[in-house]
């Protein structure tokens, strides 16, 4: 199994990652391929469409429309407690906990854990140190998951930054074998001012993730010039309430949530390996 994992990572290193992902981006938007791709995907992953706004697979004009399908109203009720932190997306918790100084845990290994720093993750953000000693949660979205990302707290959007990088897969096998994976992959970083202080949601790109879209700004990837770029946030800065849709992955990937020091306590069931659903309580604000 270990040898298979190493081969998987080696093959990814050799692939033209951006070119392959651009091809998937185009195919996912093909109308004539849509019926075949959607039927095959539903059969392969046994996708549950009971919560979808459109539960009929034939209702989607493209595979991308199916992949980023909306939920029906009321499918995911939000926490009743005002200080509860709502899960931003469906998926599996890869890692979570307290940021050790400025280092985040990527993967727990037998010999040596993989870590990466806030500065590496957030690019040239001058306020990266807002999260030193804070809390983080890394959630992996599998292909069969719901792929829209929502707000965990009420927050005012203050900055959106694109950071270029590679496009390695973000599954467990790659996270265990590619050091600084989430700081090496392409990503979009959204910063917010909240009642708890600064909060960030990081959309990490991956192999075959055709694009990352943010509400009000549209699809921010793929881009022709892969250089770090800060996007203009509409004025006045938009307010997103807890549970509001923030963005989406046009194919699956990973979300990293960052919170400031001393303002969050994770729930007892929110731990690596746990399956989570958007809107569920994953912690609470303290202080």
QUICOR-V69227 format. One record per backbone hydrogen bond with DSSP energy under -1.0 kcal/mol. NH is the residue of the N-H (numbers start at 0). CO is the residue of the C=O. If there is no record, write none. Layout:
NH;CO / NH;CO
This chain:
4;0 / 5;1 / 6;2 / 7;3 / 8;4 / 9;5 / 10;6 / 11;7 / 12;8 / 13;9 / 14;10 / 16;14 / 19;15 / 20;16 / 21;17 / 22;18 / 23;19 / 24;20 / 25;21 / 26;22 / 27;23 / 28;25 / 29;26 / 36;32 / 37;33 / 38;34 / 39;35 / 40;36 / 41;37 / 42;38 / 43;39 / 44;40 / 45;41 / 51;48 / 52;69 / 58;55 / 59;56 / 63;27 / 65;61 / 66;62 / 67;63 / 68;65 / 71;50 / 74;71 / 83;80 / 84;282 / 85;151 / 86;279 / 90;275 / 91;139 / 92;273 / 93;137 / 94;137 / 96;135 / 98;133 / 99;102 / 100;98 / 102;99 / 103;115 / 105;113 / 106;113 / 113;106 / 115;103 / 117;101 / 120;116 / 121;117 / 124;121 / 127;124 / 129;126 / 130;127 / 131;128 / 132;100 / 133;130 / 134;258 / 135;96 / 136;256 / 137;94 / 138;254 / 139;91 / 140;252 / 144;141 / 148;246 / 149;87 / 150;243 / 154;239 / 155;192 / 156;237 / 157;190 / 158;190 / 160;188 / 161;228 / 162;186 / 165;183 / 174;170 / 175;171 / 176;173 / 177;173 / 180;177 / 183;180 / 184;180 / 185;165 / 186;162 / 187;202 / 188;160 / 189;200 / 190;158 / 191;198 / 192;155 / 193;196 / 196;193 / 198;191 / 199;257 / 200;189 / 201;255 / 202;187 / 203;253 / 204;185 / 208;205 / 209;207 / 209;249 / 212;247 / 213;217 / 214;245 / 216;213 / 217;213 / 219;211 / 226;224 / 228;161 / 230;159 / 239;154 / 242;150 / 243;240 / 245;148 / 246;148 / 247;212 / 248;146 / 249;210 / 250;248 / 253;203 / 254;138 / 255;201 / 256;136 / 257;199 / 258;134 / 262;259 / 264;283 / 266;281 / 269;266 / 270;268 / 272;92 / 273;270 / 275;90 / 278;86 / 279;276 / 281;84 / 283;264 / 284;82 / 285;262
